[in-house]
Amino acid sequence: MSASDICFHCGEPVLTGRRYLVAMDGADRPVCCPGCKAVAEFIRDSGFSDYYAFRTANALRPEQPEADTVRPEWRAFDRPAVLERLTSASGEGRREALLLVEGVRCAACSWLIERSLGQMPGVIEIQVNPATARARLVWDPATSPLSKLLDGLARLGYRPHPVQAGAQASMAQRERRQALKRLAVAGLGMMQVLTYAVSLYAGAFQGMDPGIQAFLRLISLLVATPVVLYSGFPFFQGAWRDLRARKPGMDVPVALAIGGAYVASLINGFRGVGEVYFDSVTMFVFLLSLGRFAEMAARHRAGEMSDALARLAPATALRLNPASGEAENVGVSELTPGDRLLVRAGDSFPADGALDSTTALVDESMLTGESRPIRRLAGEPVIGGSLNVGDPVEMRVERIGADTVLSHVARLLERAQAARPGLARSADLVARWFVVGVLIIAGGVAVSWSLLDPARAFEITLSVLVVTCPCALSLATPTALTAATTRLARTGLLVTRPDALEKFARADHVMFDKTGTLTRGRVSVTGVDILGDLDHQRCLSIAAALERRSEHPIARAFADVPAAPATDSQVVPGFGVEGSVDGQRYRIGRPDFASGLVASADGSVIEITDGDVALGDRSGLIARFRLSDPLREGSRGAVARLTLLGLEAEIVSGDEAGTVAEAATATGINAFRGG
């Protein structure tokens, strides 16, 4: 596909007949829709064209431009109850909000958001962290309501999700800042002391004036002191805590090594005899602090897994007035069991409840991982956070807050983060006895060398304490488990019991789903069989026109096909779509349904495999569309690697057996089950 066929802003294909151009840097750039055109022109006219030069990924497709008014979906954020819960006072009438922003992929995205939003009236401060996709917004509500700022950010192509900044996030931020300051002091002090140490080592071999030597030792002392007392303070604090509890941990030998080396260097420096170890002390503090900072960062990333859940649960809902039936945009926190809600197409269900409408097409992949939407009927349960991919529907609220399924998932994640697996507990137990052993050995070494060579007793005992530091043993296990749990969560696998990770080593069988796992989950048209008088392109155009009305995954196969609008279209659940195109009546779907416009027609004579669809009119069936779901790139390689590890792979799918067999053959899997 050439550059002229790809949208300059979002990277999506530019469909024939729907091409828009934007003048940028002296050239006409193609864009795919009016939304991308409006955003690109806004970026250009605001003087931010450099965004396109520095970005590392395409932007998301923005929402279509509308009138210059705030859209209703954002107005609920101006309600006092919602504003009080999701934002905090920042002095002098200002408010502060924490946002999770979709589509932030690089520093260029952050720059664009900060520049564009920073120019809006009432915005006092906007900071975007591209690594966490979080934004901190400080604004004056008297000048601009929050809804206007959120709407402006969404129109730019970055959908915001206001979240409540709880105590845990504030505590993590304070811990991160404090650890970073201690690490910076240790790093700068280490580098400076090492430069003096190089001179002292060179002087020991080539000779050095005693005055210069004393000066360098004194300067090293002055630089190393804040490293030991400030950056090394957590180690001394931890050692004192362990000793008071009579449970020696890894901080005890570390504190003894740091404190002993510093005190000995201090004494030798003022006496002018013996060695100084300021370079070793500062390096030891820095490396240990760096290890703990990495462990803390992994722990904080695990705590941020709830951000994904925050994106699933909407902050507002359309509540139907019992008297008038009109929809009112309210905060989810204002809902009560029994409320009737309107859920528009493409919106998430705000709470757990029961469906009031006749039918709904629901995407529950956030819980089940199944890429295909599920048909729900009146009275059946719907889960808060799942997506309505069909027509607008009504529901009745049954559970809110902590009683929802989404809240239960969040609690499972919190339990997993708080639980200590058996491997980590074993490592802690071994480390504790290891520390005791190290202290006993160090004491024995000190006594022995005091009898053999008192002059070397201290430095050898210090070496024993340093080289036997159990930091790696105590830090590596929880850090590895935390990092693994976080990585799995980012790929869609939630670990609720950390002990499960240990059991992976004993696995001998892997079972795959097909759709969306081994395959892309995106159906495409691979062939058209003409059964009537219309040509290939006309049949595709009619099918695309009808499928525009449907949210079924099969309809996505025709999304890029140009089509005239269909009229009087209606979706028949489980069968297909019927509608009129250019005054003619057509049906697409199952062959018996597609041929139903002719009373005597029999669609059973046409062989339709799983997923394929037929198109019919008043004369009978006129076309058959062969559909397929291509394999994901790397599926066959992944199966091959698992086989080399001694794992037996199998496909277990709900699809028709023939389709599953094709996927099994393509991926090299011998065992499979369909249906």
N, C-alpha and C positions, 0 to 999 in steps of 0.2 A: 504494500500500500504506500503510495507516494505521499510527500508532505502536503500536497494540495488536497488530499482526501482525509486529512486528520485535523481536528479542531486545534487551533493554535493555543487556546486557553486550557481546555480540559483533556485533550488527547483522544476524545471519542471520535468515531468515524463520522464524516460529513456525508449525509445522505444526498443522493441525486435529487435535485429540485428543491433542496432546503438549504442551500449554501448562502451564508452571510459573510461579508467581508469587513475587516477593521483595518484602517490605515495605522500602521505601527512602524516607526523607524524608517519611513520612506517607502514602505512596501505594503501591499494589501494582503492581510493575513486571513485565511479562511477560519470561520468559527461555525459551530454546528447548530446554534439556536439563538433566539433573541436574548436569552439570559446571558450566555457567554459573550455575546456582542456588547450588551450593556455593561457588564463588569469590565471587559477589556477596555472599552472606551472610557469608563470611569477611572481605571488605573492610568491610562494614557493622559487624560485631561487633568488628573491630579498631580502629574509630574512623577509618577512612580513606575515609569516604563522599565527601569532597571530591575524590577521584580522578575521579569521574564529572562533577564540575563543571568541572574544569580540563583534562581530556583533549581532544585535538584529533582523535582517530580512535578507532574502535571497537577493543576488545581482540580478540585471537584467541580462538577457541573452545578452552577448556581440555580437558585429558584427563579422562575420566570418573573420578569418585571411586571409590576402592576401599578396601580395608581399610587401617587406619592402620599400614602397613608399607611399607618401601622396595621398590619394584618391581625385579625382577631386572635390567632393562636398565641400572640405575644402579649395581648392586653391583660391577661390574667396576672402577669408578673407585676402589675401596678397595684393590685389589691393589697391593702395594708397587711392582712394576715400572711400572704405569700411573701411580701417584701420583708416582713419582720423575720420570717423563718429562714429565708435563703440569703439574706444580706445582713451586714452589721454596720453599726454607726461608726463613722470615722472622724467625728469632731466637726464643729462648725456647720452642721446641717448636711454633711456629706455622708454617703453610704459606700460601702465596699462589698463587692461580690466576687466570688470565686467561680470561674467558668471552666467547664470541660469543652474543648472546641474540636469538632470533627473536621478532618481534612488538613490539619497542620502537619506538614511532612518535612519541613526544612526551615532553616533560618530565614529564607526569603519569605515564607508564609508569615512568620512572626513579624518581620519587618513591615509587610504589607498591612497586616491587621493593626499594628501599632500606629502606623502613619495615617491610615484611613480613618480609624476610629478616633484617633487623637485629634482629628480636625473637627469632630462633631461637637456641637454646642453642649456644654455641661460636663464634658469628659475632662477630669483633672489628671488622671494617671491611668495608663493601660500598659501592662507588662505581660508578655507572652513567653512562656518557656517551651521551645520546640521539642525538647526531649520528653516532656510529660504531657504536652498538648493542654496545659493549664494556662489560664489567663487570670490576672488580677486586675479588676476594674474598680476605680474610684471615681465617682461622679456626683454631681449636684442634682438631686431629684427635682429641685425647684426650677431648674433650667431645662432639663430633659428627663422624661420618664424612662425607666429601665426598659420598657417595651420598645421604645424607639431605637435604643442602642442595640438591643438584641436583634431586632428586625433588620437594622442596617448591617450587622455582622452576618446574618443569614443571607441577605441579598448579595453579599460579597462572595458567597460560596462556602462559608465556614459556619456550620450550624452550631450554635452555643447550647450548652446544657448547664444552667445554674445549679450549683450544689452547695449544700451546707458545709461550711468549714468547721468541722467538729474539733473537739479537744485533742483527738488523736493526731489529726493533721498538724495542728499547731505545735504539739509536743514533738512530733517528728521533725518539723521545720527547725525548732529551737535546737534539737539534738544535732541535726545536720550542720547548722551554722557553728555551733560550739566545737564540734569535731573538726570542721574545716579550718577554723581559726587555730586550733591546737596543731593540726597537721601542717599548716602554713608556717607557723613559728618553728616547728621542728625541722621542716625542710630547709628553710632559709638559714637557720642556725647551723644545721649539719653542713651545708655547702660552705658557709663561711669558716667554720672551724676546720674543715678539711683543707682549705687553702693554707691555713696556718700550720696544720699538721705536716703538709708536704714540705714546708720550709724547715720545720724542726727535724723531720726525718733526713732531709738532705744535709742539714747541719751536723747530724750525728755521724755522718760518714765523711763529710768534707771539712768539718770544723765550723764553729760559729762563735761569735763574740758572746760571752756570758750575759752581757746586758741585753743584747737583742733576743737571746734565748728566753730570758726572764720576761721580757716585754711580750713576746709571742705567747708565752704560757699565761700571762695575766690577761691578755686580750681573749684568749681561748676560754678562760674561766668566765669572763664577763659575758661572752656570747652563749656559752653552754648553760649558764645558770638559769635563764628564763626557759630554756628548752627542758631542763630537768624539773624545775619547780612548776612550770605552767603546763607544758605539753605532757610531761610525765606524771602529772598529778593524778589522773585516773588510775594509774597502776598502783601508786601508793595508797590511794583511797580503797581500791579493791583488795589490796593485801591486808590492810587494817580490818576491813569488814570480814574477810575470811578468817583471820586470826581470832577475832572476837567471837565468831561463830564456831571456832574450833574445827573448821573444815577447810584446810589449806587448799587453795586453788592455784591456777597458773600465775596469778598476780604476785604470789609470795616470792618465788625465785626471781621473777622479773624485777620486783621492787628491790630485793636484796642486791641483785647484780647492778642495777642502775645506781642505787644509793651508795653501795660499797665503792664502785668505780669512781663516782663523783667525789665522795669524801676523801678517798685515797689520793685522787688527783689534786684536790684542794690542799691537802697536807703537804704533798710532795712539791707542789708548785710554790708554796710559801717557804718551804725548807730549802728549795733549790737543789734537792737530790732526789733520785728515784725517777720513775716514769710517770707521765700524766696520760690519762685515757679519755680526754674530753672528746676527741674525734670518735672513739668507739662508743661513748655514752650517747652522743647526739645521733649517731647513725642507728644505734639500737632503738632509741626512742622513736625515731622517724619510721623505721621499717615496721615496728610493732604498731605504731599509730596508723600507718598505711593499711596494714592488714585488718585492723579493727574498723577502719573507715569503709573498706570494701565489704566487710561483713554487715555493717550497719546499712550500707546502700542496698544490699541484697534484701535485707529485712524490710526496709522501707518500700522497696518495689513490690514485695509480696503484700504489704499492707495496702498498696494502691490497686490491687486486683478488684476491689469493690467499685472502682471507677467504671468498669465495664457494666456492672449492674446498675450504676447510677444512670448510664446512658439508656438502658432498657426501660426504666420506669419513667414515664412522663411526669413533669412537674405540674401540669394543668389537665383539666378535663372539661368536656362539654356536658353540663348537667341540665337535664330537661325539667322545666318548671311543671309541677303536677297540674296546675290550673290552666296555664296557657299553652303548654307544650313547647314553648320557645327554649332554645338552647342558650345557656349562660356559661361563659368561660370562667371556671373557678379553679382554685388550687386543689391538688389531690388531697392535701391535708384537711380540707374542708368537707370531704366526702363522708357520708355515713351509710351503713348497711341499709339497703332498701332504695337508695337513690337510683334513678334511671338515667343512663348516660347515652349520648350519641357518639359513636366512634367512626370517624370519617375514614375513607379509603386511604391506606398508607400510614395511618396513625397506630400507635400502640394502645392496647387496652390498659386503662389507668389502674385497675384493681381486679381482684378475682371476683367472678360472679357468674351469672347465667345469661345465656343469649335470649333476648326478647324477640328478635327478628326471626323470619322464617329460616334463613340459612346464612352462613358466613364462611368465608375462606380465610383460614387463620394460619399464619406462619409461626410454628412453635419451635423453630430450630434453636432458639436460645436455650431450650431445655432438653430437647430430644436429639438435636443434631440432624434431624431429617430435613433435607432441603426442600421437599415438596410440601406445599400447603395442605392443610387438613380441612375437610368440609365439616362444619359444625351446624347442627340443627337446633331449632327452638327448644329452649329448656336445658340444653347441654352446657357443661361448664366451659368458661373461657378463663385463661390465665393472664393475670396482670403482667405486662411486659411483652406478651406475644403480639404479633403484628397482624392487623387487618389488611389483607391484600385483595379483598373483593370490594363489594359495594358498601356504602355507609350502612351501619347496623346500629341497633339499640341493644343495650344490655342492662341488667339489674345488678347492683353492687351487693355482694354477700360478705366479703372479707376485705379489710383494709389494714394498712400499717403492718405491724409485726405478724399478723395472722396470714399474710399472703404467701404464696409459693415462693415468690422472689425473695422475700425476707427469710424464709427457711433456707434457701440456697446461700444467702449471705451469712447466716449463722453457721452453716456447715463450713464455709470458707474460714470464718473466724475461729471455729473449733480446730480446723486443720492447722491454722497458723499458730495457735496456742499450744497444740499438742506436741509432745516430744516423742518421736519414734524410738523404738527399741535400740536402733543403732546409735542414735545420739545419746541416749541414756547410758549405754555401754561405754561410749567414748568418754563421757563425763566421769564415770566410775573409774575407768582405767587412768584417766588424766589425774584424778585425785590421788590415787595410790602412787602414780608415777611421780607426782610432786613430792609426796612424802619420801619416796625412794631417793629422789634427787637431793633433797635436803640432808638425808642421812649420809648419802655418798659424799656430798660437799663437806659435811662436818668431818667425815673420816679422812678425806683428802687434806683438809686443813690441819688436823692433828698430825697426820703422817708427815707432811712436809714441814711442819713446825719442828719436828724432831730431826728430819733429814737436812733441810736447808731453809731455815726460817726466813731468809731474805726473799725466797721465791714462793713461800706458802700462800701469800695473799693473791698474787696474780694467777696462780694455778687454780686456786679455789674459785676465783672469779670466772676463769675460763670454763670450769665445770658448770657453773650456774648459767652461763650464757649459752653454751652449745647444747645443753640439755633442756632448753626452754620448751615447755609443752604447748606453746601457743598454737602451733599447726595442728596438733592433735585435738585441741579443744575447739578451735575455730573452723577447721576444715569441714568437719562433719555437718554442723548446723548450717554453714554457709552453702555447702553443696546441695543439701536437701531443700533449703529455701530457694536457691536459684533454680533447681529442677522443678519445684512446685510452681514457681512464678512463670517459668518458660512454658510449662504445660498449659497453664491457665491462659496465657496469651494466644495459644494455638487452639483454644476451645475445649480443653480437657481440664475439668475441675477435680482436684485431688482433695477429698474430704478426710482421708486418713493417711498421714505420711508413711505409716508402716507399709502401705501398698507399694511404695516405691521399692522397698527392699525385696518384695516378692517378684518384681519383674525379672530378677536374675534367675528365677526358677521357672519362668514361663517356657512352654514348649509348643504352644499353639496360638495362632493369631487369626481372628475372624474379622473379615471386612464386610461392611455394607458396600453396595455398588454405587448408587446414585449420590453424587456429591462427595464421595470418599475416593473411590478409584476413578470415577468420572468427574467431569467438571460440574455436573448438575445444570448444564445449560444445553437445552435441546436445540438442534439445528435441522434444517431441511436438507436431506442428502439426495433426494430424488423426487420427481413428479411423474406419475403415470396418467396420461390423458385418456379418459374414458368417454368423452363427449365431443362436441363440435368446437369448444373454445380452445385457444392455444395455451401454451405453457405459461406465458407471462400474464395473461388475463386470469387464469385460474389462481395464480399466486396473488394477484392484486385483489381478487374477490376474497380469498382466504384471509389476507392481511386485514381487509376492511372489517370482516366479521370478528376476527380475533382481537381487534382493538378494544372490544367491549369486555373481553375476558381477562381475568388475572391468573388463569391457570398457567403452570409452567410451559405447557405446549404452546401457548399463545406467544411466548417470548421468541419462539423460533421464527415468527413472522414479523418481529418488531422492526426490522430494518428494511422491509419491503414497502416501497411506495404504494399508497392505496388511497382511493377516494373514500370519503366518509360513508359509513353504512347508516341506514335509518331503521327505526322500529326494531332495533336489536334487542334480543333478550337471551340471557344465559339459562340453559336448562341443566341444572346440576347433574353430573354423572353422564350426560349425553353429549352436549356440545352447545353451539350458538346458532341462532336463527335470526336473520335480518334481511333487509332489502338493500341492494346496491344498484344504482342507476335504474330504479323502478322494478327490478327483477328480484324475486324471492329466492334466497339460498339458505342452505344449512351446511354446517361443518361439524364434524365430530365422529361418533360411532357410525358405521355404515348403515345400520338399521334406522338410526335417527336421521342421517343425511338423506336417505332415500325416502323418508316418510312423507315428503311433499307429494309423492305419487302413491295413491292408495294401494295399487297392485304391485308396487315395486318390492323386490326382495333383496336386501343388501347382503344376505348371508352368502351369496355366490362370490362375493368379492373377499379375497383373503386379506385381512388386515392384521398385522402383527402388533404386539404390545407397543403402545405409544403412537402408532401410525394413525392417521385420520383420513376421512373421506369427505369430499365436497359434492353436494347434490343440489339440483333445482327441480322444477316441476316436470322435467323430462326424465329424471332419474339421477344416478351417480354420474358425475362429469370428470372427477379427478381423484387420484389417491396420492397422498403425500407421505413419503417415507422419511421418518425422523430418526435421529440418533443422538446419543449423548456421548461426545468424544471423551477418551481417557484423559486424565490429568497427565501433564508432563511429569515424568519421573515415577509414574505408578509401577511400570514394569521393573525399573531399576530398584525401587524400594522393596518389591517382592523378592527380587533376586538377592538383595542384601540380607533380608530376613532368612531366606533359605540357606545362605552361607553360614548364618549364625546357628543353624540347626533348628529353626522354627518352621512348623508346618502351617501354611497359609490356606484359608478357606473363605469363600464368599457366601454370605447369608443375606439374601435380598428379598424384598417383597415383589420384585418385578417378575415378569413371565420367564419361565425357565430357559427358553431359547435366547432371550436377551442376556440373561445372566451367563449362559454358556459362552456367548461371544466375548463377553468381558473377561471371563476366566481364561479363555484361549489367548486373548490379546495380552494378558498380564502374566501368563505362565503359571496359573493356579490350576491344580488338578481337581481339587474338591470344591464343589459349589452346590448350593441349594437355592431354588427360586420359589416364589409363591408364598 
